[in-house]
Amino acid sequence: MFYWIIFIAGFILSLGLTFLVRKYAVSHKIALAIPRERDVHTKPIPRLGGVAIFGAFWLVVGVLLIFYPDKLIFVNNKIGGIDENLCGLFIASAIWLIIGIIDDVRGLPAWVKLVVQFICGAVIVAFGIKIWWLSNPAGGLNIILNYWTYLLVPLWIVLIMNVTNWLDGVDGLSSSISLITLLILFFLSIDPAINQNATAMLCIILAGCILGFLPANWNPAKIFLGDTGSGFLGLMLGTFAIISGAKLATAALVMGIPILDTLIVIIGRLSKKKSIFAADKTHLHHRFLDAGFNPKQTVIILSMISLTFGLLALKLQTQGKMTAFLWLLAIMGILLVGLSFLKKRKGAKNEGR
């Protein structure tokens, strides 16, 4: 019951704040996304949706800390009476909020954002959120990371922050995939074998906040996440996957297609001697659109794939997840070939008219 209360609280707050942020951005003509050649939208749309989600999330967490502080305990160490892990999460997200707003309003070079993403990852690990070990995919003893965690955690955080950012190319896509991932991590966290109720609280609050934002972000979008929102969601997802019992494999399965898409795009750009941050239309969601799918169909198909692998991840053990990853690779290959075929077929039909 308590989970439902904080879920609804996040939903209502986000719904209201999204309306206020959009109204403010439109009336003051700030942070408006002007349509570009690679964009789906055709008119200026405000891109400060992340501010609403950030505000709603931390408001609910703040109320919990006041009235139910015992429900948000991750470690024994405290800073000013607040859990050390939670302090680190707030500081890292606040840093990104500032940079994200500046980028959404004025624009920042890609390298600046990348540096700040690593800083956010460093803050997370500095405040005790670490990956102590990884399950051995071959079976046997777990892989102990020791000091490698100080490298792995920031790299993981940066990867997921960029995945959620690059997903935000079709209305509602990044929000929908993030929502599914949070719900999977929530159910994982309340599993008696994991028993991470504090993590479950954060997951369900943020899920409610995204659901409150999603109606305004669904195609045709009235407001975008912006770098503020996509980066914030990536930071949260990456961190929650760690504090829910280092379940990186679960999060990686849910977000498997977007992660693979990110890696393929990076390799493609490097092979063409282009910057990995150079804007183009080679992402998977662009391929769906080029093949004739509309934005809503694209979001639904990719969300269903994420949900399917998320549900599998809840049931599978380490070796089963490795098999699922192989299936994920196969599905990615089928998508790329199939979408390429549909694009050529669509082009041939257009030429024949």
C-alpha positions in Angstrom: 0.0 0.0 0.0 2.8 2.4 0.9 4.4 1.9 -2.5 1.2 2.9 -4.2 1.0 6.1 -2.1 4.4 7.3 -3.0 3.9 6.2 -6.6 0.7 8.3 -6.9 2.4 11.2 -5.1 5.2 11.2 -7.7 2.7 10.9 -10.5 0.5 13.9 -9.3 3.5 16.1 -8.5 5.2 15.4 -11.9 1.9 16.0 -13.7 1.5 19.4 -12.1 5.1 20.4 -12.4 5.3 19.3 -16.1 2.3 21.7 -16.8 4.0 24.6 -14.9 7.4 24.1 -16.5 6.0 23.8 -20.0 3.8 26.9 -19.5 6.8 28.9 -18.2 9.1 27.8 -21.0 6.6 28.6 -23.7 5.6 32.0 -22.2 9.2 33.0 -21.8 10.4 31.4 -25.0 13.3 29.6 -23.3 14.8 26.1 -24.0 12.7 25.6 -27.1 13.8 22.8 -29.4 13.7 24.3 -32.9 13.0 21.5 -35.5 16.2 20.3 -37.4 16.5 18.0 -40.4 16.9 14.9 -38.3 14.1 15.7 -35.8 10.6 14.3 -35.8 8.8 17.3 -34.4 7.8 20.1 -36.8 7.4 23.1 -34.4 9.3 24.5 -31.4 8.9 22.3 -28.3 10.1 23.2 -24.8 12.8 20.8 -23.5 12.9 21.3 -19.8 10.8 18.3 -18.9 13.6 16.9 -16.8 13.2 19.8 -14.3 9.7 18.7 -13.5 10.7 15.0 -13.0 13.7 16.0 -10.9 11.6 18.3 -8.8 8.8 15.8 -8.3 11.2 13.0 -7.4 13.2 14.8 -4.8 10.1 16.5 -3.3 8.6 13.0 -2.6 12.0 11.7 -1.3 12.3 14.8 0.9 8.9 14.2 2.5 9.9 10.6 3.1 13.1 11.7 4.8 11.1 14.0 7.1 8.4 11.6 8.1 9.8 8.1 7.4 13.6 8.4 7.4 14.0 4.7 8.3 12.6 3.7 4.9 15.5 5.2 3.0 18.5 3.6 4.5 21.1 1.9 2.3 24.2 2.0 4.4 25.1 2.7 8.1 27.1 5.8 7.2 25.2 9.1 7.4 25.9 12.7 6.5 23.9 15.3 8.4 21.5 12.5 9.4 20.9 11.4 5.8 22.1 8.1 4.3 25.5 8.5 2.6 24.4 6.8 -0.6 21.3 9.1 -0.9 23.4 12.2 -0.3 25.7 11.1 -3.2 22.8 10.5 -5.5 21.3 13.9 -4.7 24.6 15.7 -5.2 25.3 14.0 -8.5 21.8 14.6 -9.8 22.0 18.3 -8.7 25.2 18.7 -10.6 23.6 17.3 -13.7 20.5 19.4 -13.2 22.6 22.6 -13.4 24.6 21.4 -16.5 21.5 20.0 -18.2 19.5 23.3 -17.8 22.4 25.3 -19.2 22.7 22.9 -22.1 19.0 22.9 -22.8 18.8 26.7 -22.6 22.1 27.8 -24.2 23.9 24.7 -25.5 27.1 23.1 -24.3 29.9 21.3 -26.2 29.6 17.5 -26.1 32.9 17.1 -24.3 31.8 19.3 -21.4 28.7 17.2 -20.9 30.9 14.0 -21.1 33.3 15.3 -18.4 30.3 16.2 -16.2 28.9 12.8 -16.7 32.1 11.3 -15.4 32.1 13.7 -12.5 28.6 12.5 -11.6 29.8 8.9 -11.8 32.8 9.7 -9.6 30.5 11.4 -7.0 28.3 8.3 -7.0 31.2 6.0 -6.2 32.8 8.4 -3.8 29.7 8.3 -1.6 29.9 4.6 -1.3 27.8 3.3 -4.2 30.1 0.6 -5.5 30.0 -2.7 -7.4 31.9 -5.1 -5.1 31.6 -8.2 -7.3 30.0 -9.5 -10.6 28.5 -12.9 -11.1 30.7 -15.2 -13.1 28.9 -16.0 -16.4 30.9 -19.2 -16.7 29.7 -20.3 -13.2 31.9 -20.8 -10.2 33.2 -18.1 -7.9 32.1 -14.5 -8.3 34.4 -11.9 -9.9 35.7 -9.6 -7.1 36.3 -6.1 -8.5 38.2 -4.4 -5.6 39.5 -1.1 -6.8 38.2 -1.7 -10.4 34.9 -0.5 -9.0 36.2 3.1 -9.1 36.5 2.8 -12.9 33.5 0.5 -13.6 30.9 2.6 -11.8 31.6 5.9 -13.6 31.8 4.0 -16.9 28.5 2.3 -16.3 26.8 5.6 -15.3 28.2 7.4 -18.3 27.0 4.6 -20.6 23.4 4.6 -19.3 23.3 8.4 -19.3 24.2 8.5 -23.0 21.8 5.6 -23.8 18.8 7.4 -22.3 20.0 10.7 -24.0 20.3 9.1 -27.4 17.0 7.3 -26.9 15.3 10.7 -26.6 14.9 11.1 -30.4 11.3 9.9 -30.7 8.4 11.3 -28.5 8.0 9.2 -25.4 10.7 6.6 -26.2 13.3 7.4 -23.5 10.5 7.9 -21.0 8.8 4.7 -21.8 12.0 2.5 -21.7 13.0 4.2 -18.5 9.6 3.5 -16.9 9.8 -0.2 -17.9 13.3 -0.5 -16.5 12.3 1.2 -13.2 9.3 -1.2 -12.8 11.5 -4.2 -13.4 14.1 -2.9 -10.9 11.3 -2.3 -8.4 10.0 -5.9 -8.6 13.6 -7.1 -8.4 14.2 -5.0 -5.3 11.2 -6.3 -3.4 12.1 -9.9 -4.2 12.8 -11.5 -0.8 16.1 -12.8 -2.1 17.2 -9.2 -2.8 15.2 -7.4 -0.1 16.2 -3.9 -1.1 13.1 -2.0 0.1 14.9 1.4 0.1 15.8 0.9 -3.6 12.3 -0.2 -4.3 11.1 3.1 -2.8 13.3 5.2 -5.1 12.3 3.1 -8.2 8.6 3.4 -7.7 8.7 7.1 -6.9 10.6 7.8 -10.1 8.3 5.5 -12.0 5.4 7.6 -10.8 7.2 10.8 -11.8 7.8 9.5 -15.3 4.2 8.4 -15.7 3.1 11.8 -14.7 5.3 13.3 -17.4 4.6 10.8 -20.1 1.2 12.1 -21.3 2.8 15.4 -22.2 5.8 13.6 -23.8 3.8 11.1 -25.8 3.5 11.7 -29.6 2.8 14.5 -30.5 4.9 15.7 -27.6 4.1 19.0 -25.9 7.4 18.9 -23.9 10.7 17.0 -24.2 12.9 15.6 -21.5 15.9 17.6 -22.7 19.4 16.7 -21.7 18.4 17.6 -18.2 15.8 14.9 -18.1 17.4 12.2 -20.2 20.7 12.5 -18.3 18.8 12.5 -14.9 17.0 9.3 -15.8 20.2 7.6 -17.0 21.9 8.6 -13.8 19.1 7.2 -11.7 18.7 4.0 -13.7 22.5 3.3 -13.6 22.7 3.9 -9.9 19.5 2.0 -9.0 20.9 -1.0 -10.9 23.9 -1.0 -8.6 22.2 -0.4 -5.3 19.5 -3.0 -6.0 22.2 -5.7 -5.5 24.5 -4.9 -8.4 22.0 -6.2 -10.9 23.7 -4.7 -13.9 22.8 -7.7 -16.1 19.1 -7.1 -15.4 19.2 -3.5 -16.3 21.4 -4.3 -19.3 18.8 -6.8 -20.6 15.9 -4.4 -20.2 17.9 -1.7 -22.0 19.7 -4.2 -24.2 18.5 -3.0 -27.6 19.2 0.7 -26.8 22.6 -0.2 -25.4 23.5 -2.2 -28.5 22.1 0.6 -30.7 24.4 3.1 -28.9 27.5 0.8 -29.4 26.6 0.3 -33.1 26.2 4.0 -33.7 29.5 4.8 -32.0 31.4 2.1 -34.0 29.7 3.4 -37.2 30.8 7.0 -36.5 34.3 6.1 -35.6 34.6 4.0 -38.8 33.7 7.1 -40.7 36.2 9.1 -38.7 33.4 11.2 -37.3 33.0 12.4 -33.7 30.9 9.9 -31.7 28.7 12.8 -30.7 28.1 14.0 -34.3 24.4 14.1 -34.9 22.9 11.9 -37.6 20.0 9.6 -38.3 21.6 6.2 -37.8 19.9 5.3 -34.5 17.5 2.4 -34.4 14.5 4.6 -33.9 15.4 6.6 -37.0 15.7 3.3 -38.9 12.1 2.5 -37.8 10.9 5.8 -39.0 12.8 5.5 -42.3 11.2 2.1 -42.8 7.7 3.5 -42.6 6.8 3.1 -38.9 5.3 6.1 -37.2 6.6 7.4 -33.8 3.9 5.7 -31.7 4.5 2.3 -33.4 8.3 2.7 -32.9 7.9 3.4 -29.2 5.5 0.5 -28.7 7.6 -2.1 -30.5 10.8 -1.1 -28.7 9.0 -0.9 -25.4 7.6 -4.4 -25.8 11.0 -5.8 -26.5 12.4 -4.1 -23.4 9.4 -5.4 -21.3 9.9 -8.9 -22.6 13.5 -9.1 -21.7 12.9 -7.4 -18.4 10.3 -10.0 -17.4 12.8 -12.7 -18.5 15.5 -11.1 -16.4 13.3 -11.4 -13.3 13.2 -15.1 -13.7 16.6 -16.0 -15.1 19.8 -16.7 -13.2 23.3 -15.6 -14.5 23.8 -18.3 -17.2 20.2 -17.9 -18.3 20.8 -14.2 -18.7 23.8 -14.9 -20.9 21.6 -16.9 -23.2 19.1 -14.1 -23.2 21.9 -11.7 -24.3 22.6 -14.0 -27.3 18.9 -13.8 -28.2 19.1 -10.0 -27.8 22.0 -9.9 -30.3 20.0 -12.1 -32.7 16.9 -9.8 -32.4 19.1 -6.7 -33.0 20.5 -8.3 -36.1 17.0 -9.2 -37.4 15.8 -5.7 -36.7 18.7 -4.1 -38.6 18.3 -6.4 -41.6 14.5 -6.2 -41.6 14.4 -2.4 -41.3 16.9 -2.1 -44.1 14.8 -4.3 -46.3 11.6 -2.3 -45.5 13.4 1.0 -46.2 14.5 -0.2 -49.6 11.1 -1.5 -50.3 9.5 1.8 -49.3 12.1 3.7 -51.5 11.3 1.4 -54.5 7.5 2.1 -54.1 8.1 5.8 -53.9 10.2 5.7 -57.1 7.5 3.7 -58.9 4.9 6.4 -58.3 
